[in-house]
Amino acid sequence: MATYVPHAGVTVRPLSASVSSTLWLVGTVLGALLIYYFIGIDQGAVSIFGSDTHVHEFVHDARHFLGFPCH
């Protein structure tokens, strides 16, 4: 196996994340999961809102366009 030797003059620094960038990342992931739930998983009958199908009907065409079956 070959051993990796960095080039001369290349400095390697550890990746650091600030609190604000971490909060942005967590917020983005949670928002994406929420959008994924409403478009891809919410079926009306198994909805977190009970048997209300308003969210399902609102995103119905987007579900089919993105390839999610719902019938």
C-alpha positions in Angstrom: 0.0 0.0 0.0 1.1 3.5 -0.8 1.6 5.9 2.1 0.2 9.4 1.7 2.9 12.1 2.2 1.6 15.7 2.1 3.4 18.2 -0.1 5.9 20.5 1.4 4.3 23.8 2.5 0.8 22.4 2.9 -0.7 23.0 6.3 -3.4 20.8 7.6 -5.8 22.4 10.1 -8.6 20.6 11.9 -12.2 21.5 10.9 -13.8 23.7 13.4 -17.4 24.8 13.6 -18.8 27.7 15.5 -22.0 27.5 17.5 -23.9 29.6 15.0 -22.9 27.4 12.0 -23.9 24.3 14.0 -27.3 25.8 14.8 -27.8 26.6 11.1 -26.9 23.1 10.2 -29.2 21.6 12.8 -32.1 23.9 11.7 -31.5 23.1 8.1 -31.6 19.4 8.7 -34.7 19.6 10.9 -36.5 21.8 8.3 -35.5 19.4 5.5 -36.9 16.5 7.5 -40.1 18.3 8.1 -40.5 19.1 4.4 -39.7 15.5 3.5 -42.4 14.3 6.0 -45.1 16.5 4.6 -44.3 15.8 0.9 -43.1 12.2 1.1 -44.7 10.5 4.1 -47.9 12.3 5.2 -50.7 10.2 3.8 -53.8 11.8 5.5 -55.0 8.6 7.1 -51.7 8.2 9.0 -51.1 12.0 9.4 -49.9 13.5 12.6 -53.0 15.7 12.3 -55.4 12.8 12.5 -57.6 12.1 9.4 -57.3 15.6 8.1 -56.1 15.5 4.5 -55.5 19.2 3.8 -51.7 18.9 3.8 -51.9 15.8 1.7 -54.1 17.5 -0.9 -52.0 20.6 -0.9 -48.8 18.7 -1.8 -50.5 16.0 -3.9 -49.1 17.0 -7.3 -45.6 17.6 -5.9 -45.7 14.1 -4.4 -46.3 12.5 -7.8 -43.8 14.8 -9.5 -41.1 13.7 -7.1 -42.0 10.1 -7.5 -43.8 9.4 -4.2 -46.8 7.1 -4.5 -49.8 8.0 -2.5 -52.8 6.0 -3.8 
